[in-house]
Amino acid sequence: MTTTSHKPAQGPAVLRPRRLGMLLVLFVALTLAAALSEGVYDIAFANLALDLSGLVSTIGLVYCAGYGVEVVASLAIGPLLDRRDPTQVLIASYLLKIAVFVLIALGSSFLSSQLWTIVVAAASVDFVHQVGQMALFVLLPRLVDADTLVKVQGIGASARAASQILSPLVAGLVISLLPGARGLIAAAGFQILALLLFAGLVAAVRHGAGTPPPAPLPRTTAQPAESGPAPEALPSRRTVAGTILSSRAWSRYLVFHALTVLALSTAILSLIPLMRETLDMSAARSGTFLSASTAGALLGGLAVTRSGADRIYASMRWAPALAGTGTLIAALLGRTPWLLALGLVVFGFGFTVYLRSSGLVVQLRAPADLLGTWNGLLDAVIRVVSAAGILAAGFLFDLAGGRAVYVTLGIVLLMTALLWTSFSTSDQNDLRSTPLHRN
């Protein structure tokens, strides 16, 4: 049997404390800059679509197209990230978004006055954005060790939560000062800032560790004749999918994770209908209470930051239970304001801890040189399942009412917590024992 031969690769960087602090600061700034760019272009594209058509349904068309291309990106781009340097892919995604923003904002009036160009531009940006997110997901485990990765993901979650409060305010100010397509100039500016911060982040890691940590050697990399047999080719997307499904540990992870995210995503995206329709709140008041879940998310990110790589699985057991408890409090006791706020904080905390922990499992347990393909397949399944759940929830809200839907979601989350308790130490170890993992 032919064996794979390659030079041993250096592991991810273990940073000195001072450099670790710099890395976390840069990652927070990067997350905020990217989120501000995203917030501005989301509102700018939505306003352009509404202004051009006069129909609210066109906003849904813009978002639907964006969601669809993100699923395509998850499936199509994963293998590319295993064959190319994810740093280059991420930089290219930043540059492409900047180019689209400048083209629409400063290009001919035709580009900003045709509905179809706005839909195509928004979908293109969403596609490129998803590619960039996937590239960053693949890149981070190659740059830093496991414990640092946990800290980075935790602080990133907190920064993302903070941006959910800051982004709408900044986007609204930008759109008021730069109406129409001109608002995309600000989105381009924030994207340029994100690109510069990313360059600083990579430099901080490489200089902080003394030598740059090379990425895992691709199986398709050519070898000189004297170095031994050529490496085996990267397996196809179908082979990777078959390996995931045939692995008891990974198939259980996928089923448990899909069910948990189905309930979490449906609950988070249905909070406004719950407060408006079931709890009889005004739009302004429901928006105020929605910030309670954001506060919980911020605290949840900080909790992940303070944990270590060995506590990920424990978090995945109690976090859905916490989110389910918060969901039930909001549904059953939400007419009491302080209990509603408490329920939303608890839900946001559990929501964030679970999603970051489950993502870390993939980053730390999937084959390093197949992480792009592996994560892309899992992400596509989760996005499709989530979309189906959200669509079904809308009909169930009308048929059974918001309280019934939320009680059901709370019970489902408590059940998934029980399912995760059955994910044993043996399952955890078997995540690293598929035929596609290298010893």
Summary of the structure (lengths in Angstrom):
residues: 439
radius of gyration: 22.2
end to end distance: 16.1
largest distance: 74.5
contacts: 1562
relative contact order: 0.14
helix: 81%
strand: 0%
